[in-house]
């Protein structure tokens, strides 16, 4: 009799639990870099996205974080997000094989300010077309463009003030687009994975590289590089991607919560990144690096050489209308950013 009463009590308790509360949906989220809020803006984004989404859904959706490329390299993780129920934060290198059109947003010196970049990636016709095309082509939904560390700067073991200073140097490239730009400056470029950059710089396989200050600190590159050129080459961003079938399987309320969490985490990340840029430059200087900000004339030289060479390379990868639309929308965003 006691056993029957106990069983009845258990059944009553189970029935009292709200529907869907017994089994939360757990989503894996993969990205590059260490699980450090202070050193890795992508992790800062991921951890806040996780907190916000789990709160918005009252725990019905849980996010399991996999930093440091634990689920594979860029290409492997892109295959996973196309074929399975995961979220992936991809770089341009990750998108290159499936959606090279996104490289039109990475034309050197395309954006004049952070605000302009925000306007472009949040509201432009280019991004609306990109989202629709990516979904149709790959089944992947692009949720947000995550600011990962400010604008890119050059590092080297010889002073760089203008393109003329690149002549004869060997630079690490993230992808083939950067190779094209370095060659326009008179240097050679070699794609080298992020995990091998420190050793390449230390051993002289490469004389320099470019990254935002946060990545220079994250990789301890100040130990093997002497000079920092704050040329604001490209806006540093990555792309929050989710498997389309996974997104569609969620309820309307859950999809709304996911998009809300993504946007709010991105706003927080932008504020964090931009508040830290000057402090990060000062930190690099304290570690022995000499920083330099190009003059307006020197910046014009970088743009006049770097942008055309990149666009020439880009024309071999994507159709001209994508390039034209990116340039047009960036000009609009720059005008709005200046207001």
Number of C-alpha atoms within 10 A of each C-alpha: 6 7 8 9 10 11 12 12 12 12 11 11 10 12 10 9 10 8 9 10 12 10 10 14 13 14 17 16 22 29 28 23 21 17 19 14 16 14 20 22 26 28 26 21 24 29 18 20 24 22 15 19 25 19 15 18 17 12 17 17 22 18 20 16 18 20 20 16 17 13 17 16 16 22 15 12 22 25 14 18 25 21 15 15 18 24 30 28 28 24 20 21 19 22 19 18 10 15 18 16 24 21 21 23 24 22 26 25 20 23 25 18 17 17 16 23 22 20 17 24 20 14 12 19 15 23 20 13 12 17 17 14 16 18 16 12 10 17 17 25 24 22 17 19 23 27 27 27 27 25 25 23 22 23 29 25 17 15 16 21 21 18 20 14 14 23 14 13 19 22 29 25 25 21 17 17 24 26 21 23 26 27 21 21 21 16 20 22 25 18 15 17 14 15 11 11 20 18 13 19 22 15 10 13 15 23 24 28 26 24 22 25 30 24 21 26 19 15 17 14 23 23 16 20 22 20 22 29 21 22 23 23 25 21 25 21 23 23 21 24 22 24 23 22 16 16 18 12 11 14 10 11 10 18 15 15 19 23 15 17 21 23 18 17 24 24 15 15 25 21 12 19 20 16 12 15 17 12 12 19 21 15 15 24 16 11 14 14 22 17 21 16 15 18 12 9 10 16 19 14 16 23 19 15 17 23 20 16 22 24 21 13 17 22 15 9 16 16 12 14 11 20 20 13 18 24 18 14 21 23 17 15 24 21 12 13 18 10 7
